[in-house]
Amino acid sequence: MEKMDGEAIYLSGRVLWVVKSREELHAKVLDDYPYYVRIDLKNGENICTCPSGGNCKHLEAVKLAYEHGFYFDCPDSGMFPEACAFSMLNEVPGLGLEVTLKELRHALETDESGSSAAMLLLRAAELVERTKAWKKIPVLEDAVKEYSSLFPDYDLTERLKSRIELLLSKRSGEKR
Ligand SMILES: [Zn+2]
C-alpha cells in the first residue's frame, strides 16, 4: 500500500468511524492494518495501536475527521466505543454499508484466516437486504468470488455463496 500522510488517509475515507465520548475521541482507521486511536480532547494525549504508538498520521487523520464533523456523539459509551459506533451505523444503514464494504475490501487483502472477511460479507449482505441496495449485489458477488479463490475448500465459502443467492432471490421478489 502506498504511504499516505494523515490528510490523505482522511481524504481517502479510511477513517471508518469516530466516536466522541465526553472528552475523549475513539476511532478506527484502516491503513496497512486496522488501527484504533484514542485522543483526550482536554490535553491532546493520545494513543494509537499502530507501531508508533501515537502522535502519528492516524491521529492526524482522526483529528481532521472530527474537525469536519464526522463523528458520533456517544457520551455514555464508556469502555465500548466500537459498540456505540456499530449501533449508530445501524441507524444509518446506508453509511453502515459503505463502512462495511471498505472493511471487507481491506479484509480480503489482509485477512489470512478469512474469518473477518466472512463476517463482514455476512454483515454487508444484511445491510444490502435492509436498505434494498440491490445495486451493491455485484460488489458482494465479486467479493465472494475473491473469497472462494482464497478459501476454495471451506464449507463456509459455500454458505457465503448461498447467502448471496438468497439476496438475489429477494431482489427478484422485490421486482415482481
Ligand atoms: Zn498510528
py3Dmol code that shows the C-alpha trace and the ligand (Angstrom):
import py3Dmol

protein = """\
ATOM      1  CA  MET A   1       0.000   0.000   0.000  1.00  0.00           C
ATOM      2  CA  GLU A   2       1.241   3.450  -0.872  1.00  0.00           C
ATOM      3  CA  LYS A   3       2.442   5.533   2.064  1.00  0.00           C
ATOM      4  CA  MET A   4      -0.024   8.261   2.906  1.00  0.00           C
ATOM      5  CA  ASP A   5       0.032  11.149   5.329  1.00  0.00           C
ATOM      6  CA  GLY A   6      -2.781  11.947   7.742  1.00  0.00           C
ATOM      7  CA  GLU A   7      -4.627  14.161   5.305  1.00  0.00           C
ATOM      8  CA  ALA A   8      -4.507  11.568   2.520  1.00  0.00           C
ATOM      9  CA  ILE A   9      -5.755   8.915   4.937  1.00  0.00           C
ATOM     10  CA  TYR A  10      -8.667  11.132   5.900  1.00  0.00           C
ATOM     11  CA  LEU A  11      -9.478  12.175   2.335  1.00  0.00           C
ATOM     12  CA  SER A  12      -9.434   8.601   1.069  1.00  0.00           C
ATOM     13  CA  GLY A  13     -12.149   7.705   3.566  1.00  0.00           C
ATOM     14  CA  ARG A  14     -10.028   5.413   5.706  1.00  0.00           C
ATOM     15  CA  VAL A  15     -11.252   6.842   8.968  1.00  0.00           C
ATOM     16  CA  LEU A  16     -14.095   4.356   9.394  1.00  0.00           C
ATOM     17  CA  TRP A  17     -15.746   5.957  12.379  1.00  0.00           C
ATOM     18  CA  VAL A  18     -15.087   8.412  15.181  1.00  0.00           C
ATOM     19  CA  VAL A  19     -16.936   8.291  18.481  1.00  0.00           C
ATOM     20  CA  LYS A  20     -16.913  11.206  20.908  1.00  0.00           C
ATOM     21  CA  SER A  21     -17.387  10.001  24.439  1.00  0.00           C
ATOM     22  CA  ARG A  22     -17.417  13.006  26.743  1.00  0.00           C
ATOM     23  CA  GLU A  23     -13.907  14.475  26.475  1.00  0.00           C
ATOM     24  CA  GLU A  24     -12.430  11.586  24.515  1.00  0.00           C
ATOM     25  CA  LEU A  25     -12.367  10.586  20.886  1.00  0.00           C
ATOM     26  CA  HIS A  26     -12.182   6.950  19.839  1.00  0.00           C
ATOM     27  CA  ALA A  27     -11.702   5.974  16.227  1.00  0.00           C
ATOM     28  CA  LYS A  28     -10.884   3.151  13.854  1.00  0.00           C
ATOM     29  CA  VAL A  29      -8.614   3.801  10.876  1.00  0.00           C
ATOM     30  CA  LEU A  30      -7.734   1.471   8.020  1.00  0.00           C
ATOM     31  CA  ASP A  31      -4.119   1.578   6.965  1.00  0.00           C
ATOM     32  CA  ASP A  32      -1.826  -1.426   6.463  1.00  0.00           C
ATOM     33  CA  TYR A  33      -3.924  -2.864   9.293  1.00  0.00           C
ATOM     34  CA  PRO A  34      -6.963  -1.548  11.114  1.00  0.00           C
ATOM     35  CA  TYR A  35      -5.768   0.712  13.920  1.00  0.00           C
ATOM     36  CA  TYR A  36      -7.553   2.165  16.909  1.00  0.00           C
ATOM     37  CA  VAL A  37      -6.920   5.731  18.044  1.00  0.00           C
ATOM     38  CA  ARG A  38      -7.867   7.380  21.323  1.00  0.00           C
ATOM     39  CA  ILE A  39      -7.462  11.094  21.967  1.00  0.00           C
ATOM     40  CA  ASP A  40      -8.023  13.011  25.172  1.00  0.00           C
ATOM     41  CA  LEU A  41      -9.533  16.299  23.996  1.00  0.00           C
ATOM     42  CA  LYS A  42      -8.597  18.106  27.197  1.00  0.00           C
ATOM     43  CA  ASN A  43      -4.841  17.717  26.902  1.00  0.00           C
ATOM     44  CA  GLY A  44      -4.246  16.147  23.487  1.00  0.00           C
ATOM     45  CA  GLU A  45      -2.814  12.969  24.971  1.00  0.00           C
ATOM     46  CA  ASN A  46      -3.298  10.138  22.542  1.00  0.00           C
ATOM     47  CA  ILE A  47      -2.567   6.555  21.772  1.00  0.00           C
ATOM     48  CA  CYS A  48      -2.706   4.667  18.504  1.00  0.00           C
ATOM     49  CA  THR A  49      -2.380   0.906  18.083  1.00  0.00           C
ATOM     50  CA  CYS A  50      -0.052   1.320  15.099  1.00  0.00           C
ATOM     51  CA  PRO A  51       3.656   0.570  15.677  1.00  0.00           C
ATOM     52  CA  SER A  52       4.443   4.190  16.533  1.00  0.00           C
ATOM     53  CA  GLY A  53       2.004   4.176  19.458  1.00  0.00           C
ATOM     54  CA  GLY A  54       0.604   7.657  18.890  1.00  0.00           C
ATOM     55  CA  ASN A  55       1.311  11.176  17.592  1.00  0.00           C
ATOM     56  CA  CYS A  56       1.132   9.630  14.144  1.00  0.00           C
ATOM     57  CA  LYS A  57      -0.622  10.136  10.815  1.00  0.00           C
ATOM     58  CA  HIS A  58      -3.613   8.163  12.088  1.00  0.00           C
ATOM     59  CA  LEU A  59      -4.030  10.694  14.873  1.00  0.00           C
ATOM     60  CA  GLU A  60      -3.884  13.495  12.293  1.00  0.00           C
ATOM     61  CA  ALA A  61      -6.485  11.754  10.127  1.00  0.00           C
ATOM     62  CA  VAL A  62      -8.866  11.310  13.080  1.00  0.00           C
ATOM     63  CA  LYS A  63      -8.473  14.961  14.109  1.00  0.00           C
ATOM     64  CA  LEU A  64      -9.350  16.054  10.575  1.00  0.00           C
ATOM     65  CA  ALA A  65     -12.417  13.825  10.523  1.00  0.00           C
ATOM     66  CA  TYR A  66     -13.521  15.243  13.867  1.00  0.00           C
ATOM     67  CA  GLU A  67     -12.957  18.833  12.726  1.00  0.00           C
ATOM     68  CA  HIS A  68     -15.131  18.130   9.693  1.00  0.00           C
ATOM     69  CA  GLY A  69     -17.954  16.928  11.911  1.00  0.00           C
ATOM     70  CA  PHE A  70     -17.530  13.261  11.045  1.00  0.00           C
ATOM     71  CA  TYR A  71     -18.216  11.695  14.436  1.00  0.00           C
ATOM     72  CA  PHE A  72     -20.940  10.143  16.537  1.00  0.00           C
ATOM     73  CA  ASP A  73     -21.735  11.609  19.910  1.00  0.00           C
ATOM     74  CA  CYS A  74     -21.812   8.739  22.406  1.00  0.00           C
ATOM     75  CA  PRO A  75     -21.496  10.311  25.853  1.00  0.00           C
ATOM     76  CA  ASP A  76     -22.001   7.025  27.695  1.00  0.00           C
ATOM     77  CA  SER A  77     -20.142   4.522  25.551  1.00  0.00           C
ATOM     78  CA  GLY A  78     -17.550   4.026  28.307  1.00  0.00           C
ATOM     79  CA  MET A  79     -15.257   1.123  27.524  1.00  0.00           C
ATOM     80  CA  PHE A  80     -17.124   0.163  24.365  1.00  0.00           C
ATOM     81  CA  PRO A  81     -16.920   2.949  21.795  1.00  0.00           C
ATOM     82  CA  GLU A  82     -16.968   0.456  18.929  1.00  0.00           C
ATOM     83  CA  ALA A  83     -20.340  -0.856  20.112  1.00  0.00           C
ATOM     84  CA  CYS A  84     -21.706   2.660  20.003  1.00  0.00           C
ATOM     85  CA  ALA A  85     -20.270   3.222  16.517  1.00  0.00           C
ATOM     86  CA  PHE A  86     -21.991  -0.008  15.440  1.00  0.00           C
ATOM     87  CA  SER A  87     -25.372   0.969  16.798  1.00  0.00           C
ATOM     88  CA  MET A  88     -25.076   4.426  15.227  1.00  0.00           C
ATOM     89  CA  LEU A  89     -24.165   2.893  11.864  1.00  0.00           C
ATOM     90  CA  ASN A  90     -27.121   0.581  12.284  1.00  0.00           C
ATOM     91  CA  GLU A  91     -29.353   3.661  12.477  1.00  0.00           C
ATOM     92  CA  VAL A  92     -27.855   4.916   9.222  1.00  0.00           C
ATOM     93  CA  PRO A  93     -27.600   1.641   7.303  1.00  0.00           C
ATOM     94  CA  GLY A  94     -26.517   3.332   4.063  1.00  0.00           C
ATOM     95  CA  LEU A  95     -23.419   4.654   5.787  1.00  0.00           C
ATOM     96  CA  GLY A  96     -23.039   1.376   7.656  1.00  0.00           C
ATOM     97  CA  LEU A  97     -22.939  -0.464   4.345  1.00  0.00           C
ATOM     98  CA  GLU A  98     -20.312   1.908   2.987  1.00  0.00           C
ATOM     99  CA  VAL A  99     -18.094   1.370   6.035  1.00  0.00           C
ATOM    100  CA  THR A 100     -18.624  -2.402   5.925  1.00  0.00           C
ATOM    101  CA  LEU A 101     -17.679  -2.594   2.243  1.00  0.00           C
ATOM    102  CA  LYS A 102     -14.449  -0.670   2.943  1.00  0.00           C
ATOM    103  CA  GLU A 103     -13.578  -3.047   5.760  1.00  0.00           C
ATOM    104  CA  LEU A 104     -14.461  -6.020   3.583  1.00  0.00           C
ATOM    105  CA  ARG A 105     -12.161  -4.840   0.784  1.00  0.00           C
ATOM    106  CA  HIS A 106      -9.374  -4.401   3.300  1.00  0.00           C
ATOM    107  CA  ALA A 107     -10.030  -7.777   4.935  1.00  0.00           C
ATOM    108  CA  LEU A 108      -9.902  -9.583   1.592  1.00  0.00           C
ATOM    109  CA  GLU A 109      -6.421  -8.146   1.096  1.00  0.00           C
ATOM    110  CA  THR A 110      -5.075  -8.763   4.591  1.00  0.00           C
ATOM    111  CA  ASP A 111      -7.148 -11.342   6.461  1.00  0.00           C
ATOM    112  CA  GLU A 112      -5.158 -14.563   6.467  1.00  0.00           C
ATOM    113  CA  SER A 113      -7.804 -16.754   8.030  1.00  0.00           C
ATOM    114  CA  GLY A 114     -10.767 -15.408   6.083  1.00  0.00           C
ATOM    115  CA  SER A 115     -12.642 -15.056   9.331  1.00  0.00           C
ATOM    116  CA  SER A 116     -13.070 -11.274   9.376  1.00  0.00           C
ATOM    117  CA  ALA A 117     -13.797 -11.162   5.660  1.00  0.00           C
ATOM    118  CA  ALA A 118     -16.570 -13.745   6.079  1.00  0.00           C
ATOM    119  CA  MET A 119     -18.128 -11.878   8.984  1.00  0.00           C
ATOM    120  CA  LEU A 120     -18.008  -8.627   7.021  1.00  0.00           C
ATOM    121  CA  LEU A 121     -19.544 -10.287   3.959  1.00  0.00           C
ATOM    122  CA  LEU A 122     -22.467 -11.516   6.048  1.00  0.00           C
ATOM    123  CA  ARG A 123     -22.928  -8.109   7.608  1.00  0.00           C
ATOM    124  CA  ALA A 124     -22.806  -6.421   4.201  1.00  0.00           C
ATOM    125  CA  ALA A 125     -25.435  -8.867   2.915  1.00  0.00           C
ATOM    126  CA  GLU A 126     -27.711  -7.969   5.850  1.00  0.00           C
ATOM    127  CA  LEU A 127     -27.295  -4.276   5.172  1.00  0.00           C
ATOM    128  CA  VAL A 128     -27.948  -4.651   1.450  1.00  0.00           C
ATOM    129  CA  GLU A 129     -31.133  -6.525   2.267  1.00  0.00           C
ATOM    130  CA  ARG A 130     -32.283  -3.997   4.860  1.00  0.00           C
ATOM    131  CA  THR A 131     -31.604  -0.965   2.689  1.00  0.00           C
ATOM    132  CA  LYS A 132     -32.624  -2.717  -0.541  1.00  0.00           C
ATOM    133  CA  ALA A 133     -29.343  -1.504  -2.014  1.00  0.00           C
ATOM    134  CA  TRP A 134     -29.608  -4.141  -4.752  1.00  0.00           C
ATOM    135  CA  LYS A 135     -27.127  -2.326  -6.954  1.00  0.00           C
ATOM    136  CA  LYS A 136     -24.434  -3.331  -4.464  1.00  0.00           C
ATOM    137  CA  ILE A 137     -25.050  -7.042  -5.045  1.00  0.00           C
ATOM    138  CA  PRO A 138     -22.391  -7.255  -7.811  1.00  0.00           C
ATOM    139  CA  VAL A 139     -19.843  -5.855  -5.323  1.00  0.00           C
ATOM    140  CA  LEU A 140     -20.713  -8.693  -2.946  1.00  0.00           C
ATOM    141  CA  GLU A 141     -20.665 -11.245  -5.761  1.00  0.00           C
ATOM    142  CA  ASP A 142     -17.147 -10.137  -6.661  1.00  0.00           C
ATOM    143  CA  ALA A 143     -16.119 -10.302  -3.022  1.00  0.00           C
ATOM    144  CA  VAL A 144     -17.465 -13.861  -2.704  1.00  0.00           C
ATOM    145  CA  LYS A 145     -15.687 -14.833  -5.923  1.00  0.00           C
ATOM    146  CA  GLU A 146     -12.466 -13.477  -4.494  1.00  0.00           C
ATOM    147  CA  TYR A 147     -13.147 -15.197  -1.192  1.00  0.00           C
ATOM    148  CA  SER A 148     -13.725 -18.529  -2.862  1.00  0.00           C
ATOM    149  CA  SER A 149     -10.472 -18.248  -4.797  1.00  0.00           C
ATOM    150  CA  LEU A 150      -8.649 -17.637  -1.487  1.00  0.00           C
ATOM    151  CA  PHE A 151     -10.509 -20.277   0.534  1.00  0.00           C
ATOM    152  CA  PRO A 152     -11.915 -22.734  -2.038  1.00  0.00           C
ATOM    153  CA  ASP A 153     -12.094 -25.718   0.289  1.00  0.00           C
ATOM    154  CA  TYR A 154     -14.053 -24.056   3.090  1.00  0.00           C
ATOM    155  CA  ASP A 155     -17.634 -25.131   3.735  1.00  0.00           C
ATOM    156  CA  LEU A 156     -18.006 -21.547   4.863  1.00  0.00           C
ATOM    157  CA  THR A 157     -17.373 -20.440   1.277  1.00  0.00           C
ATOM    158  CA  GLU A 158     -20.476 -22.382   0.174  1.00  0.00           C
ATOM    159  CA  ARG A 159     -22.531 -20.751   2.895  1.00  0.00           C
ATOM    160  CA  LEU A 160     -21.407 -17.306   1.770  1.00  0.00           C
ATOM    161  CA  LYS A 161     -22.342 -18.152  -1.803  1.00  0.00           C
ATOM    162  CA  SER A 162     -25.808 -19.255  -0.753  1.00  0.00           C
ATOM    163  CA  ARG A 163     -26.236 -16.045   1.253  1.00  0.00           C
ATOM    164  CA  ILE A 164     -25.691 -14.101  -1.973  1.00  0.00           C
ATOM    165  CA  GLU A 165     -28.123 -16.411  -3.801  1.00  0.00           C
ATOM    166  CA  LEU A 166     -30.690 -15.552  -1.168  1.00  0.00           C
ATOM    167  CA  LEU A 167     -30.096 -11.841  -1.769  1.00  0.00           C
ATOM    168  CA  LEU A 168     -30.580 -12.338  -5.496  1.00  0.00           C
ATOM    169  CA  SER A 169     -33.879 -14.108  -4.929  1.00  0.00           C
ATOM    170  CA  LYS A 170     -35.041 -11.329  -2.573  1.00  0.00           C
ATOM    171  CA  ARG A 171     -34.174  -8.818  -5.256  1.00  0.00           C
ATOM    172  CA  SER A 172     -36.177 -10.610  -7.928  1.00  0.00           C
ATOM    173  CA  GLY A 173     -39.075 -10.989  -5.484  1.00  0.00           C
ATOM    174  CA  GLU A 174     -38.931  -7.262  -4.964  1.00  0.00           C
ATOM    175  CA  LYS A 175     -39.091  -6.518  -8.681  1.00  0.00           C
ATOM    176  CA  ARG A 176     -42.111  -8.680  -9.313  1.00  0.00           C
TER     177      ARG A 176
END
"""
ligand_1 = """\
1
ZN
Zn -0.968 5.445 14.272
"""
view = py3Dmol.view(width=600, height=400)
view.addModel(protein, "pdb")
view.setStyle({"model": 0}, {"cartoon": {"style": "trace"}})
view.addModel(ligand_1, "xyz")
view.setStyle({"model": 1}, {"stick": {}})
view.zoomTo()
view.show()
